[in-house]
Amino acid sequence: MRLGGRNALLSHAVKYSLQPRAVHLQSRTLQTLPQLPDLGLKLRDSPNPNAKNVAILGGGITGLAAAWNLQQRIPDVKITIYEKSPRLGGWVQSEKIPVENGHVLFEWGPRTLRPSMDSPGGIATVELIAQLGLADSLIAISKKSPAALNRYVYYPDHLVLLPGPGRGVLDLLLRLLKLRTEPIFDGVVQGLAVEPYVALRDPTVQDESVGDFLRRRFGKSLTDNLASAFFHGIYAGDLYKLSAHALLPSMWFLEGRDRENEPGILLQMIPFMFQRRSNVRGDSLRFHSLYAQDSIGRANRQGNMRALVSKLEQASVYTFKDGLREITTSLGERLSNNANVSIRTSSPVADVIFDKTESQVSVHSDGKSDSFDYVVSTLGPGMTKQFLTSSASRRKTTLTPDVSQACDHTNASVNVMVVNLYYREPDLLPQSTRGFGYLIPRSVPTEQNPERALGVIFGSETSGLPDTVVWGEGDLQLEGQDTAPGTKLTVMLGGHWWEGWAPSDLPSEEEAIEMSKNLLRRHLGIVQAPEVAKAHMNPNCIPQYPVGYRDDMATIHHALQSEYEGRFKVAGPWWQSGVGMSNSIQKALEVSWAIQHQWDDQTGLEDYAEDETWYIFDKRTGLLVNDPES
């Protein structure tokens, strides 16, 4: 086996000498990647004439953002939002809790966002915040804060501080030296050392689980002790069931990209970091190209994003004074005040039928039917299967078995119990353990985690403590989310650990609170009683992306295109192999572009139906390198 170096990485490549496009914000820039030479997409000068009436299925962050983008880009479009619950916002739920000497804020869903100023999701989210005028209430948590510098994993019976940016080279070296004696890292160094010599997967293999992929390349210790904790924190999932191709796309690509030299993954990633190169997928470049040409968005970028971008460049994560609900609440209020937008809460959708003769989509809800030119659905594969079945049945045909199986296979999700606790003591945790929180890997012994917890978040550290925030120009005082002193902790329970459990087997909210207090007593030595302890069960809140996910999405794409001829599009966590708010906001923007420009060959899943194209972007020179083997 020959190990390829820098020359092997770039040999036989096609280079596009394109300077990065940037949106100028006076002294700052919002950096985007180069445009692709040929998008193959026709941009309309005027909005799609067929998009007069659009239905949005789901009033969470994806649906609200899609409605917002559509009404901006097609000013006369009439939009109807269907939401089955009595409130908008989906899993974004922020609650102010009165306590002695003030109040504290509990988050029941997502709690912070990452700036990611060079990623499509990060860019789309920052632009939305600027459009909504939420910059003044933004709380940016500094890259120098404990939450940014200190991340922990609990193994096997104590907190382990992970290596990271730290406070400089000396701090990083000290952390690494300390880890030499930690059981969690037994076997990790050996696994990394031999990774370049591991045989490549068979080229006919289209997917495997994250766990099998990482264990095959890096060994059991890294996979079970470290990676499983990471996937608990993001997906609450079992990494031995999640798709490696969908969730680790760059690593999946790197393993098979150079079969002649077989350099492995690490010997490709490490030079990239030092040379300021990055792997970029074609769909990401397409977003940047469209974003740079988006005249509607461009009109909103000048001026009002300068201070926002300046602050976020210094942040590791950010939130808002009243929590992330500020985004969904602001969207809901603005859409409610738009005469062309109708919001129907407590209105579950029963069926979506397409009339191919009239090119009209009928949405059935509350015992009545309304016709639309387009439908954007944020609902999952289970409901999509029901819609496809009903629409096909109306035409006296049936849903093919492969489509039915694809919908069933990807209609998987987990339940997560979120327990928020507030303690009066500001110094409940010692200064030496300040940080973002800790995650619990699958390999922790049962006696150390009988509660089946996924992790614990040190909530106060990202709520706006004075020594953690980014101070902007002219800021004299910044008010955080909490007006009362004290400590907030959040315990996450369940996820894949509860897979297959009957509803009667799941803990009640009262039981979950007691389980969380027991966990905190055992792990952190907290014996004090919380002043406030509340629990919420979030049923089926995080989609799981099983092995074969991309193939399933391709199958569903073809079925939607065949049945609805481009008039039914999907967006949201079920369909994007990403559960973050920023991912959802990005997809909401992309689906609005598809309707605005009359791209009726798109369903929101079209990228899964094609082979991935990868590029190498050199941040120093602006060169975009297309690898013909991708």
TORPA-163598 format. One record per residue: x, y, z of N, C-alpha, C in turn. Coordinates in steps of 0.001 Angstrom, whole numbers, plus 500000, padded with zeros to 6 digits. Layout:
# TORPA-163598
XYZXYZXYZ;...
//
This chain:
# TORPA-163598
500847498806500000500000500000500000500882501244500000;500627502185499112501379503424499071500566504526499733;501247505328500540500577506422501218500726507681500383;499589508262500003499627509471499198499785510701500057;500501511674499567500676512921500297499916514038499626;500484515257499734499793516437499227499584516371497720;500581515899497005500450515830495549499380514842495126;499284513726495870498274512728495522496874513278495717;496733514164496685495421514725496958494905515559495793;495816516250495130495385517220494133495693516805492709;496236515616492534496575515194491185495330514967490349;495462515275489050494366515059488090493107515819488491;493261516973489111492093517744489535491860518898488568;490626519346488524490260520499487717490145521689488653;490871522770488362490896523913489277490104525068488684;489278525679489559488548526880489192489136528037489985;489816528942489302490432530075490001489380531150490198;488582530964491206487484531874491487487707532528492836;487678533830492888487820534506494169486508534377494940;486592534201496254485377534065497045484501535297496911;483205535048496774482252536150496764481987536557498206;481903537849498474481660538301499841480579539362499831;479778539378500884478796540420501079479439541465501973;479697542647501452480465543629502199479599544314503248;480103544338504463479414544949505590480370545971506211;480710546995505428481656548020505841482971547365506264;483284547354507576484592546838507978484616545328508089;483476544680507998483413543232508137482856542619506863;483099541351506657482494540641505534481900539351506006;480805538973505395480211537655505605480721536785504468;481706535957504757482434535216503721481595534079503159;481564533984501845480952532829501206481970532186500279;481668530987499851482577530241498984482395530664497534;483310530272496649483167530622495242481902530034494634;481409530705493604480270530175492877480716529036491972;479860528060491775480142527024490796480088527623489402;480924527137488486480919527689487130479561527582486452;478852526487486679477568526289486009476615525600486970;475616526333487432474645525760488358473670524822487665;473389525078486411472375524300485724470978524659486167;470824525800486828469528526243487318469193527597486701;467974527743486270467544528995485667466924529879486739;467505531056486923466979532016487896465993532942487194;464804533019487725463778533864487136464011535319487535;463737536226486584463788537664486878462550538091487667;461442537411487424460191537693488152459742536411488838;458951536526489928458552535326490671457736534347489835;457773533110490216457030532018489600455550532393489449;455034532483488218453629532886488030452632531837488506;453101530599488686452199529541489141452091529471490663;452904530245491368452910530175492834452058531298493406;450752531106493332449818532104493867449304531721495242;449284530429495508448678529936496746449497528749497245;450105528873498420451008527850498931450576527416500330;450598526108500565450311525561501890451602525130502554;451736525425503823452876524982504632452329524014505672;452835522793505680452376521787506637453371521714507790;452984522274508926453839522305510095454232523723510461;453968524112511706454258525468512158455445525556513087;456431524657512908457679524766513649458624525740512970;459894525710513347460849526663512803460977526522511289;460942525301510745461092525133509295459910525729508557;458699525406508994457506525914508332457395527424508412;457676527991509588457590529443509748458638530148508894;459866529615508874460914530238508063460599530118506573;460017528984506159459642528827504748458569529846504370;457569530021505221456519530999504953457094532412504883;457993532738505786458618534061505815459381534320504516;460192533366504099460987533548502886460112533644501641;459046532855501599458157532904500438457451534243500327;456949534765501442456215536027501338457141537198501041;458436537042501331459387538080500944459732538003499460;459817536792498930460281536612497558459133536622496547;457943536298496998456759536363496127455721537180496888;455796538503496827455012539369497711453506539125497697;452955538708496571451493538546496480451023537122496778;451941536229497096451541534849497336450680534756498599;449672533911498529448844533635499700449342532335500336;449546532378501633450146531257502350449213530810503468;449030529509503570448260528927504675449166527968505434;449308528200506739450131527346507591449212526440508409;449426525138508295448663524158509077449553523636510208;449060523714511429449792523216512586448839522411513464;449212521166513778448298520297514520448159520669515988;449164521319516567449092521693517981448471523090518114;448114523482519328447498524808519503448477525962519479;449783525680519352450788526734519358451762526540518215;452423527643517836453470527595516830454822527395517510;455803527000516742457162526919517262457742525533517324;456899524495517272457419523133517299458168522836518576;459374522269518434460178521880519595460910523053520221;460837524234519617461465525418520209460524525948521291;460891525732522536460053526127523660460923526710524769;460746527980525058461479528660526122460460529127527160;460777528918528427459826529228529497460514530012530608;459927531171530961460415531944532096459778531406533375;460627531130534369460167530571535628460415531597536741;459354532076537414459577532990538532460204532259539716;461216532864540288461889532324541471462152533493542419;462649533166543595462973534215544549464039535141543959;463782536440544051464701537486543566464755537603542050;463755537068541344463745537261539901463144536101539136;463754535787537998463271534673537186464463533981536527;464229532755536078465214532029535274464504531521534027;465289531236532988464712530766531729465086529312531494;464085528487531267464293527074530939464037526876529446;464905526127528813464692525706527424464273524235527435;463243523920526639462751522543526565463129521854525256;463664522619524357464157522065523087465576522539522876;465926522984521660467263523517521434467499524742522300;468752524980522686469045526084523617470084527061523113;470933526660522198471921527575521624472096527263520145;472660528225519432472988528063518019474475528328517836;475071527697516834476474527953516507476552528979515382;477474529942515474477570530961514418477847530360513041;478892529507512908479214528840511635479053529790510455;479801530871510486479589531933509511479970531558508081;480613530408507873480943529997506506480100528805506055;479120528391506857478271527263506480476917527770506017;476245527041505114474934527483504646473933527715505769;473863526781506737472920526940507826473216528150508680;474496528372508976474867529528509780474547530833509087;474821530908507788474554532131507019473053532407506948;472260531372506637470816531555506528470209532007507852;470715531469508953470172531815510264470519533248510647;471761533656510424472164535019510749471369536020509918;471154535713508656470363536617507824468927536725508334;468349535611508744466987535643509268466918536489510541;467893536336511425467917537121512658467997538608512352;468819538962511360468941540364510974467621540890510412;466971540084509579465700540508508998464629540721510061;464653539907511101463654540001512157463995541070513193;465179541655513098465564542712514026465815542226515443;466413541039515573466627540451516884468045540649517422;468855541420516708470265541552517107470427542137518497;469560543051518894469726543731520182469526542794521371;468761541727521190468522540814522313469405539570522240;470340539552521292471211538393521123472240538315522256;472460537109522763473487536843523761474531535955523115;475723536509522877476809535760522242477765535269523323;477968533962523381478858533366524371480265533301523775;481201533909524460482556534102523934483290532788523688;484179532829522702485067531695522440486052531470523592;486175532456524487487056532347525643486312531941526911;485033531675526799484223531329527968484459529877528368;484146529519529631484263528121530040483453527165529169;482263527607528719481422526738527893482095526397526573;482908527325526051483609527079524790484888526278525005;485551526496526143486866525893526356486798524509526987;485762524252527760485733523029528570484530522156528231;484811521007527642483792519997527349484192518703528047;483226518058528656483519516874529448482769515642528931;483355514489529222482694513198529061482778512491530413;481705511838530792481698511085532054482088509642531763;483277509226532310483733507854532085484867507510533040;484927506305533602483767505433533804482929505856535003;483593506678535927482882507109537120483260508532537522;483760509333536560484138510713536863484188511522535563;484226512844535734484307513735534581485716513720534000;485773513707532669487052513755531954487028514984531051;487980515896531260488088517092530434488735516729529104;488017517002528032488515516623526710489523517635526185;490453517200525348491368518162524719490585519056523777;490999520301523710490307521254522861491143522489522690;490519523602522315491286524823522073492000525320523317;491362525109524498491996525516525740492368526980525756;493404527301526504493858528689526620495256528855526043;495605528033525083496900528126524458497558526772524343;498757526777523759499475525531523507499831524833524816;500277525593525815500670524991527090499483524296527746;498335524952527737497145524339528334496774523059527597;496871523082526262496550521896525479497500520752525815;498804521060525948499773520025526278499515519436527665;499157520287528606498862519806529957497645518884529953;496648519247529175495448518403529081495798517040528476;496590517068527435496957515807526779497782514926527709;498694515530528470499507514752529420498626514115530484;497646514878530957496750514355531982495926513186531452;495590513246530185494742512202529610495470510868529458;496781510896529566497540509641529419497105508602530447;496618509071531589496238508140532662494745507889532719;493991508480531799492534508324531830492114507048531102;491292506207531745490837504968531099490081505206529799;489438506372529677488631506628528480489476506616527215;490787506889527363491651506967526190492492505717525972;492228504680526756492932503416526531492623502895525123;493609502723524328493421502194522980493149503233521914;492895504496522322492557505520521332493769505880520473;494914506100521115496112506488520357496513505387519374;496431504140519844496771503026518951495836502986517749;494543503226518006493580503223516906493864504304515891;494241505500516356494570506595515443495845506285514661;496808505650515331498099505382514690497976504391513535;497104503415513655497003502387512619495955502715511564;495177503805511771494095504117510826494568504212509379;495719504840509084496136504917507676496382503568507023;496543502523507814496851501199507266495622500291507195;494483500800507625493258499999507599492777499850506160;492370498660505803491881498405504441490631499219504157;490520499682502915489349500449502515488130499540502421;486958500143502582485722499378502425485580498924500982;484812497882500792484499497395499447483785498508498676;484187498792497452483572499893496701482080499701496428;481572498470496569480145498241496346479306498587497571;479949498808498714479216499136499945478759500585499874;477472500805499966476897502137499848476705502826501190;476699502057502268476474502655503582476779501621504659;477037502086505849477135501239507030476871502128508235;476739501540509405476439502351510577477646503186510966;477373504295511639478445505144512153479372504332513052;478773503521513931479572502722514847480477501744514132;479931501021513156480744500052512408481844500747511614;481508501890511030482482502644510239483642503121511117;483326503783512240484376504312513105485164503197513776;484477502149514173485179501037514836486126500347513859;485699500217512613486545499579511609487802500406511351;487654501728511336488791502570510984489605503035512195;488956503275513336489655503883514469489666503028515729;488918501937515741488951501063516897487775501237517843;487624500272518733486480500213519646486518501327520691;487689501647521224487770502625522313487271503992521872;487804504493520771487370505804520294485873505795519978;485398504721519380484000504651518964483051504614520155;483281503695521077482340503492522178482506504506523303;483724504988523528483969505884524654483806507355524311;484105507721523079484064509133522696482971509432521678;482991508728520550482026509023519485480594508792519938;480353507736520722478982507461521148478449508586522021;479326509221522825478897510358523641478473511522522748;479255511783521715478941512852520768477570512619520117;477308511398519691476032511110519028474871511074520025;475159510809521289474130510970522313473731512436522433;474714513320522383474445514730522574473689515371521436;473911514935520222473257515557519062471991514820518651;472075513509518535470964512739517980470231511890519014;470756511823520248470194510937521273470063509521520720;470977509171519814470818507934519056471909506915519294;471646505714518799472582504601518849473451504660517601;474744504955517771475585505122516592475775503823515813;475375502699516364475439501445515617474185501219514758;473298502220514731472131502156513854472048503353512911;472809504393513196472761505608512389473658505490511157;473283506183510101473970506091508814475272506875508791;476373506192508482477666506869508346477701507747507098;477145507265506008477166508039504765476403509346504924;475290509318505669474472510515505841475052511466506881;475588510943507989475987511793509106477476512100509145;478286511305508463479728511566508364480119511631506883;479481512511506122479688512471504659481122512743504235;481803513667504901483164513989504494484114512821504757;484001512197505924484853511053506234484544509873505320;483256509689505019482861508611504111483498508823502739;483468510060502275484066510375500976485578510187500999;486234510688502035487694510622502100488209509188502113;487464508287502757487945506915502808488090506320501410;487166506624500540487177505970499234487661506816498081;488117508040498351488414508961497244489708508623496502;490680507989497170491975507728496525492338506259496715;491708505402495948491915503969496124493274503498495593;493894504304494786495209503911494276496284504055495354;496268505182496079497294505433497095496882504982498491;495580504860498739495042504424500028495667505181501206;495510506502501257496139507251502344495379507191503664;494189506599503671493385506633504879492700507985505035;492083508207506185491331509443506413492202510501507081;492916510134508132493673511121508905494753511794508072;495430511034507218496508511610506419495983512543505334;494687512578505155494092513577504270493556514768505061;492985514495506242492389515563507042493430516484507655;494501515921508183495492516730508901496154517778508001;496619517399506789497179518441505916496169519523505562;494917519141505403493893520128505096493841521200506182;493897520791507439493793521744508540494962522722508520;496173522219508313497342523086508325497429523963507080;496898523468505970496962524215504715495733525083504492;494839525106505477493589525879505401492772525476504163;492718524175503965491864523618502932490665522938503595;489592522830502865488422522144503414487683521420502303;487084520295502674486202519578501752484853520255501733;484341520514500553483041521157500416482215520350499432;481005520013499838480127519250498965479449520176497968;479096519634496823478506520441495769477240521158496170;476394520529497015475153521193497410475424522423498262;476522522397499034476898523568499818477343524709498914;478122524376497890478549525401496935477365525977496171;476399525127495876475207525628495188474489526663496049;474396526382497359473759527348498257474492528682498199;475820528645498308476593529885498301476392530653497006;476322529946495902476116530602494611474752531277494559;473721530559494996472374531126494978472259532284495960;472893532123497098472848533171498112473464534467497578;474581534341496864475249535520496330474405536214495268;473535535459494601472700536019493533471290536363493993;471009536136495280469659536338495811469410537830496034;468739538476495105468538539929495185467660540309496374;466698539463496734465827539770497873466635539788499159;467428538728499365468245538670500565469300539762500581;469872540073499392470939541067499325470451542440499769;469195542738499473468642544026499872468548544169501387;468508543050502095468378543083503550469718542927504271;470802542750503519472081542449504163472889543688504496;472655544768503794473503545918503967473167546655505262;474180546955506037474009547784507214473564547045508451;472379546404508400471817545849509625472490544567510079;473453544035509319474139542813509739475545543083510265;476013544337510151477405544624510499477706544304511958;476934544874512869477187544656514295476944543197514673;475955542583514037475626541192514332476779540269513946;477298540434512741478409539601512284479649539849513133;479894541096513479481061541439514289481023540720515633;479858540670516238479736540005517542479853538495517404;479224537932516394479210536484516252480570535925515843;481414536743515230482763536279514898483563535929516149;483162536469517283483866536218518544483154535180519405;482074534606518897481230533729519709481441532258519375;481257531423520376481242529978520162479821529499519924;478875530012520706477446529754520514476705531039520856;475414531076520537474631532249520897473178531853521148;472482532726521848471065532551522131470453533945522246;469309534065522926468644535353523067468165535545524500;467912536775524841467508537104526204466288536302526637;465314536128525760464117535346526081464179533950525485;465369533478525144465522532133524619465356532071523115;465534530881522569465425530713521117464001530902520602;463047530908521518461672531169521080461539532554520467;462491533457520721462395534789520125462327534690518609;463020533711518025462985533562516568461600533119516116;461074532051516710459771531530516269458638532488516636;458739533146517800457696534105518193457659535290517239;458840535796516894458895536927515971458354536542514597;458726535362514117458187534904512836456678534782512891;456165534154513966454726533977514096453981535300514124;454525536284514860453856537584514955453855538310513620;454977538293512933455055538999511655454175538349510597;454156537020510588453294536339509619451823536550509948;451483536578511222450085536802511630449590538176511208;450504539135511147450123540495510769450092540707509260;450426539657508511450406539746507050449051539265506551;448348540126505837446993539803505373446973538620504420;448099538321503777448155537211502823448501535874503475;448691535878504803449074534659505517447956534253506470;447542533001506353446528532438507250447182531341508088;447017531400509390447619530416510294446508529620510952;446540528309510745445511527422511298446157526482512314;446074526832513578446569525948514630445485524926514983;445856523901515716444952522785516061444303522211514803;445080522141513725444552521693512428445471520636511814;445381519395512268446186518332511651445735518072510222;446702517741509371446411517471507958446157515982507788;445051515652507115444679514249506924445194513694505604;445099514487504536445484514005503213445969515145502344;446791514802501351447246515757500347447113515069498990;446167515535498187445832514889496909446182515822495762;446779515248494702447178516070493555446288515789492362;445779516860491765445004516787490532445946517106489379;446363516083488642447338516283487570446772517114486416;445459517072486227444842517836485137444888519332485427;444546519695486655444493521106487038445792521612487662;446746520697487923447996521047488621447707521745489941;446762521173490673446376521706491966446526520629493042;446994521067494220447175520156495345446105520462496379;445326519456496720444263519626497716444759519164499084;444598520018500074444968519700501450443691519515502260;443573518342502885442386518014503663442696518148505147;441939519016505822442129519246507253440820519736507858;440542519281509065439338519710509783438065519460508987;438054518387508236436850518008507513436576518803506259;437525519635505830437336520389504586438607520346503763;438457520761502492439568520677501553439814522038500913;441103522388500777441480523626500101442526523302499046;442512524041497941443421523796496827444568524796496821;445751524290496445446960525113496434447781524809495192;448637525771494853449561525565493738450773524737494178;451229524968495408452371524240495960452106523897497423;452743522840497856452718522452499270454151522239499732;454486522810500882455764522548501548455452521795502835;455948520582502929455648519750504095456887519569504964;456713519813506258457761519518507231457431518257508019;456363517575507618455942516360508308456832515192507906;456786514119508687457724513025508508457335512006507463;458155510974507303457903509943506291456595509184506504;456153509033507746454901508328507993453720509041507354;453620510355507580452541511131506967452734511239505458;453981511316505021454237511389503577453769510122502876;453993508986503497453500507727502944451980507753502846;451327508281503870449864508375503850449395509270502711;450058510405502509449674511316501427449874510661500060;451022510015499867451298509356498585450295508249498305;449966507495499338449005506396499178447633506920498779;447179507969499463445850508529499180445784509151497793;446844509875497425446842510527496117446877509500494995;447679508442495182447727507385494170446402506654494093;445789506406495237444514505698495267443429506472494530;443469507783494639442485508607493943442591508416492428;443790508082491967443989507833490526443904506345490195;443415505566491194443216504126491021444545503393490773;445618503865491444446900503166491428447316502924492880;448408502211493043448881501908494395450330502350494577;450700502559495810452067502916496140452948501681495996;454079501834495336454945500678495105455609500248496413;455928498958496552456515498458497815457807499155498208;458657499514497242459937500138497607459732501507498250;458725502255497768458434503561498367457863503385499762;456955502448499894456368502166501201457444501758502206;458354500899501775459432500440502664460381501580503024;460672502455502068461560503585502338460950504520503376;459662504772503254458979505633504237458974504986505617;458675503699505658458645502997506945460027502958507591;461045502714506780462403502561507304462935503856507906;462579504985507304463100506272507779462163506966508755;461038506358509050460072506957509984460436506549511417;461670506833511805462182506441513118462584507683513897;462265507703515179462604508840516033462720508361517467;463194509238518340463379508859519748462666509848520659;462342509364521863461769510198522911462883510677523838;462827511942524203463819512485525135463090513220526258;463404512861527488462893513571528648463909514645529031;463451515895529064464312517013529440463931517447530851;464922517471531732464701517858533122465537519099533421;464881520202533742465565521444534093465494521658535598;466617522002536195466687522214537638467382523546537918;466827524293538868467419525556539287467754525492540774;468995525846541100469472525877542479469823527319542850;469549527705544073469836529073544498471328529371544554;472145528345544772473573528552544965474274528879543639;474842530080543502475567530409542257476810529552542054;477431529126543147478665528347543058478412526880543380;477302526376542893476964524971543142478045524040542600;478569524388541418479651523611540814480971524314541084;482028523596541388483331524234541606483836524907540346;484645525955540542485205526682539406485978525761538470;486563524717539011487394523816538211486595522978537225;485270522913537404484453522115536478483514522973535642;483730524279535626482895525119534757483092524692533303;482006524691532541482093524295531141480707524169530551;480656523611529354479369523454528660478510522380529318;479160521351529846478451520224530441479188518942530111;478498517822530249479158516552529931478185515591529275;478749514705528468477985513669527789478380512313528346;477484511363528195477689510037528768477717509011527637;478844508341527424478936507366526322478210506062526646;478012505267525630477322503985525771478111503006526624;479417503216526778480288502270527475480338502476528987;479672503507529498479653503725530946478893502583531613;479425502010532689478749500891533353477341501260533808;476440500290533786475045500522534134474905501078535533;475735500630536469475610501118537840475941502607537954;476652503146536961476939504574536951475900505367536155;475057504683535443474028505372534654472757504538534569;472178504148535708470934503369535652469759504182535124;469894505516535170468803506381534690468737506434533167;469723505895532499469825505966531034469858507425530572;470736508190531219470919509589530838471834509700529631;471634510744528855472457511025527682473541512053527992;473236512964528901474198513989529256473582515026530163;474427515935530642474014517021531530474586518317530979;473744519342530884474157520653530387474235521616531559;475347522335531651475501523375532664474873524657532101;473556524770532256472792525790531553473164527219531854;473619527496533068473955528877533415475104529417532567;475987528521532117477177528950531382476852529510530000;475679529231529472475283529767528161474019530621528266;473782531169529458472596532005529666472923533478529780;474206533834529662474566535248529662475240535744530918;475993534896531625476770535368532766477752536444532294;477977537483533096478806538609532637480201538221532156;480800537184532757482162536818532362482200535821531203;481056535584530553481015534622529454480620535234528116;480108536458528116479498537006526904480469537856526105;480126538045524831480853538959523954480238540335524108;481061541299524416480588542670524572480767543416523258;479689543998522774479735544747521532480087546203521759;480300546918520645480615548343520743479438549078521377;479724549866522394478682550657523035477897549925524095;478180548631524303477474547883525345477951548338526717;477034548908527503477356549310528864476913548255529860;475849547563529504475329546513530382474599545489529536;474844544237529789474159543165529090473361542352530093;472066542230529834471216541445530715471074540037530152;471367539037530969471264537663530533469839537151530619;469683535856530427468359535251530478467799535195531894;468666535124532886468233534940534272468492536201535080;467476536662535810467644537830536667467921537439538113;467763536159538437468050535674539780469381534932539786;470214535140540815471462534383540898471181532919541189;472089532058540789471905530636541025472562529807539940;472215528534539893472795527591538933471681526805538258;471737526740536922470792525939536148471506524722535579;470860523571535705471370522341535107470243521691534314;470600521029533227469622520289532423470110518869532237;469242517910532556469552516491532374468708515958531228;469347515269530304468648514652529169468610513142529374;467412512593529347467222511167529601466602510478528394;466947509199528216466223508364527249466895508246525911;466258508830524896466758508660523534466686507205523122;467735506713522489467700505334521971467644504305523095;468037504691524324467959503735525435466523503265525658;465563504098525295464151503756525516463498503154524275;464289502833523280463731502273522048462996500960522346;461785500836521856460988499627522055460198499611523345;460377500625524195459633500670525443458185501078525170;457270500445525866455865500846525799455700502169526543;454720502983526153454500504256526873454367504080528379;453763502966528796453582502733530231454906502445530943;455946502069530163457249501778530759458104503029530944;457749504114530263458539505334530342458308506024531688;459309506691532224459136507361533518458182508545533408;457476508803534493456651510007534564457572511206534778;457021512413534667457841513600534874458348513668536309;457522513249537268457965513233538666459094512222538867;458970511067538246460032510065538349461315510549537687;461173511249536562462351511761535859463101512778536707;462381513596537455463034514573538332463840513856539411;463279512838540013464005512086541036465207511357540437;465039510813539254466165510159538575467292511152538324;466941512368537905467944513382537610468679513814538870;467953513981539957468606514361541219469553513260541695;469155512014541514470038510902541878471301510900541020;471122511152539730472263511184538814473233512288539203;472708513490539479473563514626539829474253514398541175;473600513714542080474225513402543374475396512438543174;475197511444542315476226510427542105477387510965541249;477071511735540199478097512201539278478818513457539762;478061514405540361478632515711540692478649516007542182;478112515097542976478108515321544423477141516380544878;476105516654544085475124517689544447474078517084545382;474058517543546608473093517042547588472029518080547906;472235519316547492471254520362547752469969520088546969;468864520552547517467578520416546839467372521591545897;466941521353544676466690522470543760465478523280544200;465530524586543949464356525416544237463240525119543239;463617524869541992462652524523540952463184523328540185;462329522354539957462665521204539114461447520857538286;461618520896536967460515520584536067461010519624534990;460113518797534482460461517838533429459413517878532325;459855517706531098458973517603529940459395516401529102;458433515580528729458702514521527763458513515081526361;459532514942525536459457515335524126459348514068523282;458133513654522946457970512389522219458366512512520746;459092511518520271459475511460518845460072512776518360;460944513356519181461425514707518897462653514754518000;463417513668517939464644513693517129464601512559516118;464498512877514819464532511824513804465852511070513848;465786509793513543466984508967513432467222508664511952;468480508582511572468844508422510170469484507050509990;468676506047509646469175504665509630470111504398508459;470852503303508550471715502867507460470861502697506201;471320503259505101470540503253503865469676504483503703;469855505481504582469012506678504570469038507394503222;470214507569502652470299508300501380469535507581500268;469637506277500208468900505525499190467398505650499404;466977505620500662465555505785500960465064507157500518;465857508187500782465467509539500376465363509652498857;466278508998498146466216509019496677464933508358496188;464561507249496817463334506550496438462115507433496682;462074508114497827460940508983498144460917510188497208;462099510707496852462158511826495903461476511460494591;461828510310494036461236509907492753459731509707492882;459291509185494016457855508986494221457123510322494310;457680511287495040457048512607495149457018513308493801;458108513188493052458163513840491752457147513228490790;457027511916490843456079511238489958454638511561490325;454343511587491609452952511774492053452516513224492012;453397514151492426452983515553492578453622516486491555;454495515984490695455091516749489603455726518048490077;456428517976491190457176519125491686456381520102492525;455087519826492724454252520762493485454224520440494989;454863519357495391454942518965496801456416518880497162;456853519736498089458258519773498480458372519558499986;459496518985500398459692518688501815460899519457502340;460863519728503635461974520397504314461871520067505793;462974520245506502462958520001507934463811518805508334;463942518560509648464871517543510151464680516143509586;463450515740509287463234514397508758463970514191507439;464200515277506703464617515152505307466018515655505030;466753516110506043468021516791505764469213516168506480;469043515031507129470096514360507897470823515321508826;470056516230509405470572517177510387469443517690511243;469646517733512556468552518060513465468599519496513969;469610520273513587469774521604514136468798522617513569;468538523668514355467693524761513885468269525417512643;469580525603512619470212526259511465470036525436510197;470129524095510312469867523232509154468460523465508624;467503523562509542466104523738509145465877525092508485;466498526141509025466346527473508444466963527515507050;468086526847506873468710526757505549467773526086504549;467209524939504928466340524207504006465068524987503707;464593525760504681463419526598504437463726527651503380;464928528214503433465328529189502415465467528529501053;466058527346501020466259526657499738464931526264499098;463974525829499890462695525432499305461937526659498800;462147527801499428461504529030498926462126529449497600;463448529259497457464082529518496162463503528610495079;463293527346495415462787526387494425461411526795493917;460570527310494809459238527746494381459324529082493655;460129530001494164460294531314493538460746531186492091;461701530291491835462289530180490497461673529052489661;460597528464490165459833527463489416460683526244489068;461456525777490043462248524563489843461376523361490223;460519522982489297459549521930489585460125520525489450;461422520437489181462074519125489219462669518854490609;462467519789491525463007519635492874461897519299493869;462237518427494805461302518073495882461873518408497254;463129518823497313463830518958498577464722517763498840;464564516705498033465353515483498196466179515165496956;466222516076496010466870515790494724468362515473494863;469025516034495867470458515769496013470746514307496335;469802513636496993469999512223497317469903511332496090;469272511840495039469065511040493837470265511089492888;471285511859493245472465511987492405473716511641493207;474757511243492500476035511010493161476572512325493716;477182512251494885477742513447495494478956513935494713;479079515243494630480248515873494035480966516654495119;482271516434495244483047517090496282484113517990495676;484390519068496390485410520023495985486373520243497153;487537520754496831488488521200497846488628522703497696;488355523418498779488438524874498747489661525327499527;490525526086498893491720526634499515491401528063499957;491300528261501272490907529567501799491966530633501570;493214530207501358494290531177501163494272531756499756;494018530944498760494128531376497367492781531572496688;491708531010497271490419531074496611490238530031495533;491188529083495414491070528037494404490042526994494820;489236526624493870488255525576494065488679524379493237;488890523241493873489423522068493193488343520994493116;488032520569491917487056519507491724487781518200491491;487502517201492332488152515905492187487314515041491255;487843514630490103487054513829489160486659512475489717;487278512030490828486918510737491394485725510825492345;485268512047492640484186512202493612482844511885492986;
//
